[in-house]
């Protein structure tokens, strides 16, 4: 059989690349004759660059940029021919902030990543959005690219309160793509602060003031773009990119197109995907649902391996997934967390017994 293995990361335990390798290793134990194609997946969030590099190859450029609270952080730019891919989480992600200080976290380093991509000769820069620990409306990004204002742009969202004037920099002369599956506006009840602020450590008391600061930024720059879908992605980083003329594209679809997922699925007999927790939120633009959609388009069955499965059979099949298998139910919680790769290998070997001819 030809098996396409296309999982997301197992958050907190395995990257998407590691998860794909573990599934492949376990599957081959039972079915060494099967032909496996490992295509780890991501949306625009953490792992975006590594996933694309694993499948597309290209050149990885090591750079050091300004972190969310001012210190230097390592990051990478992936260059594939004339396209560069950068991952905003490497410069301002939750993994760096530790879920605190979002009110003062800056996206300045993301702007530096864009500049590094331009310096590398890219004519198209794709910025993966997701997993951010910032909430500055992309003001830091704009500052790194030369924007000026009557309030500090590199001091995080709280520093934008009362801003009345912003000079948006000239776009850097390349096509910019904002890769994100989040369609929130910048401000308001469904905006960056109210919806995602609590995940970044912001308290209920902080939310109104920070949402107001982003409203001030929108009034000073462009209110219309603040309402655009995706403006609220990554703490409003989407808004900053839109101000630069960026085109917003769904992150998962962009990755799927870049790696040729549809053609790979068409050539397979079975598609295997996975993620850490398969639950109600998995319906909202997450990798397994997207992979299952692609499998359904080419009439291929899709099964899922997850750390935890909290979706019933009816809902699962509505997402296009034939069967879902849980690490916790198979090996137990203690082993799943102590040896996530080995546990996923064991689960994949078991699933192969059911699905490999």
Secondary structure, 3 states (H helix, E strand, C coil): CEEEECCCCECCCECHHHHHHHHHHHHHHHCCCCEEEECCCCCCCCCHHHHHHHHHCCEEEEEEEECCCCCEEEEEEEEECCEEEEECHHHHEHHHHCCCCHHHCCCHHHHHHHHHHHHCCCCEEEEECCCECCCCCCHHHHHHCCCEECCCCCCCHHHHCCCCCEECCCCCCCEEEEECCCCCCCCCCCCHHHHHHHHHCCCHHHHHHHHHHHHHHHHHHCHHHHCCCCCCHHHHHHHHHHHCCCEEECHHHHHHHHCCHHHHHHCCCEEEEEEEEECHHHHCCCHHHHHHHHHHHCCCEEEEEEEEECCCHHHHHHCCCCEEEEHHHHHCHHHHHHCHHHHHHHHHHHHHHHHCC
